[in-house]
Amino acid sequence: MKMRIVVIGANAAGAKAASKAKRLNAQAEITMIDRGRFISYGACGIPYFVSDAVGGVKELMSTMAGVVRDHGFFQKVKGVAVLTGTEVIRIDRGAKRLGLRNLASGELSELPYDKLILATGSTPLVPRLENVDLPGILTVKKIEDAELLKERAVPGGAACIVGGGLIGLETAEALRQRGMRVTLVEMRDQLLPGVLDPEVANLVQKQLRQQGVEVRTGTAVTGFAGAQRVERVVMGPRELPADLVVLAPGVTPNVALACEAGIGIGPTGAVAVDARLCTNDPDVFACGDCCETTHLVTGQKVYLPLGSTANKQGRVAGINAAGGAATFGGVIGTTIVKVFNLNVGKAGLTEAEARRAGFDVETVLSPAPDRAHFFPGAKPILLKLVAEKGSGRILGVQAAGEGAVDKRLDAAAVAISFGATAEQMAQLDLAYAPPYAPAMDNLIVAADILKNKLAGEARGITPQEVKRKFEEEEDFILLDVRSPAEHNEVGIVGAKLVPLGALRDRLGELPRDKEIIAFCKISLRGYEAQRILSSAGYEKAKFLDGGILAWPYELRGPLEEKK
Amino acid sequence: MKMRIVVIGANAAGAKAASKAKRLNAQAEITMIDRGRFISYGACGIPYFVSDAVGGVKELMSTMAGVVRDHGFFQKVKGVAVLTGTEVIRIDRGAKRLGLRNLASGELSELPYDKLILATGSTPLVPRLENVDLPGILTVKKIEDAELLKERAVPGGAACIVGGGLIGLETAEALRQRGMRVTLVEMRDQLLPGVLDPEVANLVQKQLRQQGVEVRTGTAVTGFAGAQRVERVVMGPRELPADLVVLAPGVTPNVALACEAGIGIGPTGAVAVDARLCTNDPDVFACGDCCETTHLVTGQKVYLPLGSTANKQGRVAGINAAGGAATFGGVIGTTIVKVFNLNVGKAGLTEAEARRAGFDVETVLSPAPDRAHFFPGAKPILLKLVAEKGSGRILGVQAAGEGAVDKRLDAAAVAISFGATAEQMAQLDLAYAPPYAPAMDNLIVAADILKNKLAGEARGITPQEVKRKFEEEEDFILLDVRSPAEHNEVGIVGAKLVPLGALRDRLGELPRDKEIIAFCKISLRGYEAQRILSSAGYEKAKFLDGGILAWPYELRGPLEEKK
């Protein structure tokens, strides 16, 4: 008898699992079931469909060659049967049968399976707030949502995004590009918590403000108000007028069906699976946004739903369901998002995550152009490296800037996957020519700084720590070692100017017992100054991590030229 | 007594070595010696200075902050003394003294050292051809060369580049952008031999032709002719008019000084060094273009001079000379070059190199857009993977296209450094969002195909092999499984059309005993067709590696619409 494989959910993970299973086992009968009208669409493209960067639904649903991935496509090309508009209402694991309901007709039916793949995806969280069901309050997940959002997004209207995560940021950009006035409200005191450390998240906030998006962090939405439809967002005692609200506080895995059938749920709330993506039932697999995975740096179970992971998992689930053998190791939390002109993301752990996981960490902030600085079009990017102190192992990398952030994240992601140390990262043979990278790639420079820090030669101090010293009026010297021209153009209030070239001759001006914190544009000269001071017996000499370019706080504007 | 470190050569490697040594050992007296007028300039930027993409010499010589790296800069900022216009004429290793000559005055002097660092660089090879010293025949290496070249590059004039390597290609572009008629002559039968396999190199040749550069491969220049200056390039019986000739057949390490002093030269002809970059004299180190290094994939000694390697090596030599301890592991041959709109390069070994090194190899050709195909601005790139058959270890990756080639090369370079297998590459957690990558990154798709091939599920055949079958009039069926519209637009002459969606129903048209080679645009459908055929008992079913997009030979144009 032919093997019957049923896949619940016909998007990234499900479609991949079904297609792969069929390719591997041509004799198997494969059926995909989905509640929606659209299947196998590029859900991650939805914000760009909202902004009109992507022209239409058809593009999101097409293959590279322009073929629409619909029923007929899966049936004829992939050899996979598809039931859309169909809900699975019950999994009877004993009898190996599914209970189905046609959403249009209400008709009930049953479908037997030999192997079952759960690819039920996730749903946007809807916080239980007062009047959250008022018309005009939307979520963004499905194509239907996006179509509604485009209808409601009136140029000049006021939109409020609740949640400063990936979807919130992408939607803020999309609505701004449709000409709306946009306010983004985030409960936590920074954007992209869980993806970025605060000083990197600050760059995102700055970018949003530059692009005319109002940002309110540390602000909890408590409810909504309006007569026929939403008119105001309520935040405790304050209110904000809004014609349109998008809820983007995150997503939750769709596990109800699995739960009811007694399929194991993990500590993250998503379906628990082993490396073969098998659930606690040997005939039931799970993949994509409905299941949890392993973080390869911490070894912990995590819930990090992403389209890239879903595709990899779909392949593995499909192979195993079809009788093959494949495993999915896990993820390292790689994340990237475009926020207007800023590219920003991470691979591995943030400093906060690393500390929470119990690592003793060293960090580096390193800003530099993304290609040879003399090459036209070179753009700055800021790297933050997080490493384990004893071993020098790289635990995480964050990157932000207008330049090629994605390239450094990918190279870092591979390095982190293989447990690279600072020493190994510093010696990577990365592709160099002036149009692509500086002769010393940003990652290599950052790794060298990290090595210098781990060896005790480079003594950095974070911007946060310097800010605290100012606030607590500690007695220290902040030493600007740039040129007078650079110093006059932009600076940090309270800094003393001694250009690096003059430092050796002007040591007399600097008291040996005081803490001296040197900086320049990127703190390469700042570091050289610290080395000069340390060698001259200044035991408390330090340099400011990342210099002016990584300083996340206010800078002073041009000084008047001295006569 | 203060330690005296002398560095011969004041460019990438030398300048880095000197600066690092001083930072580590502030008490050391460091002297850099260079024959040239300019020091510490971005030599790799010279072609872009020729094309005027980089405005001036000053930009090539400046730091990121705009400070010119001249004598004063090294003395004041770095604490390093510099002697320019000075030639080292002798190394007396016994007495630890250098003999110097001032190139302007002819004055001789001596300089003692405790530790010596050779960073003498490389020189363009000048082939011994008839009349090679005629005026108008230049090389491109130093800023002085570039200035001369710009002077001689008259719009409308005829330039001939001898050599299709990196410098040859970059110079061809630069001169074309100055409005010259450019012919590039390469002795070997492909461009970039040693960097690309022939089918990838073909894309470079195509790009050059599209940009109006005439390319003659397999053509040896035998000499030059002209009265007062070069007028013609002689290639055996043929001649080519030329107002300007650039010799770019490669570079040779500057080892004469080291040789005379009895410092060991390796099998590549460059200075032999150990992992500490120490020569056969424990007080003499070498770094940059004058020394050889180890290829980490083959374990062989190689001569691969590059600015990125020079900087890393300079740091290591500087540390060791200053009394510290550092090692340089080696390289994996990562190379990248911009050829007009094409980005192209490699990491690890080409197929040819891998076979020469004795590996049993499997390869993949995988063309795909560089980001979500629905995202505006997505551009195609072609990847070629070379892997070891038994272990699945990735030995090399080549990439070419208008899209983000550099990103894939860097990620691949890291993976190859860590000995990644196809399985490991397929599971990399690379950064995904539609503006940056497809949900399944190009590298992951290519690794999946490789896995399918290694597992015997995917049976590919190279374009070269199909071409051979046509030429030898073998009896086989080339099966186009695209849609009729795609088939009509562009195709391979001699192919039979059976769209993938109809294949299961039309198996009757295909004889089971014949070799059937399926293809589509990128050979994903081609692969699916092979799976369908294989499952239906067609034992000789294959798919064409990389499909239409990777087909390096002629394609037929639009067919007339059938009535």
Interface residues (C-beta under 8 A of the other chain):
Chain A: A12 R23 L24 A26 Q27 G42 C44 G45 Y48 A53 V54 E59 L60 S62 T63 M64 A65 V67 G72 F73 K76 V77 K78 G79 L166 L296 L306 G307 S308 T309 A310 N311 K312 R315 F328 G329 V331 I332 G333 T334 T335 I336 V337 K338 N343 G345 A347 A368 P369 A372 H373 F374 F375 P376 A404 D406 K407 L409 D410 A411 A413 V414 A415 S417 F418 A420 Q424 A426 Q427 L428 D429 L430 A431 Y432 A433 P434 P435 Y436 A437 A439 M440 D441 I444 D448 E457 R482 S483 E486 L500 G501 A502 R504 C520 K521 I522 L524 R525 E528 R531 I532 S535 A536
Chain B: A12 R23 L24 A26 Q27 G42 C44 G45 Y48 A53 V54 E59 L60 S62 T63 M64 A65 V67 G72 F73 K76 V77 K78 G79 L166 L296 L306 G307 S308 T309 A310 N311 K312 R315 F328 G329 V331 I332 G333 T334 T335 I336 V337 K338 N343 G345 A347 A368 P369 A372 H373 F374 F375 P376 A404 D406 K407 L409 D410 A411 A413 V414 A415 S417 F418 A420 Q424 A426 Q427 L428 D429 L430 A431 Y432 A433 P434 P435 Y436 A437 A439 M440 D441 I444 D448 E457 R482 S483 E486 L500 G501 A502 R504 C520 K521 I522 R525 E528 R531 I532 S535 A536
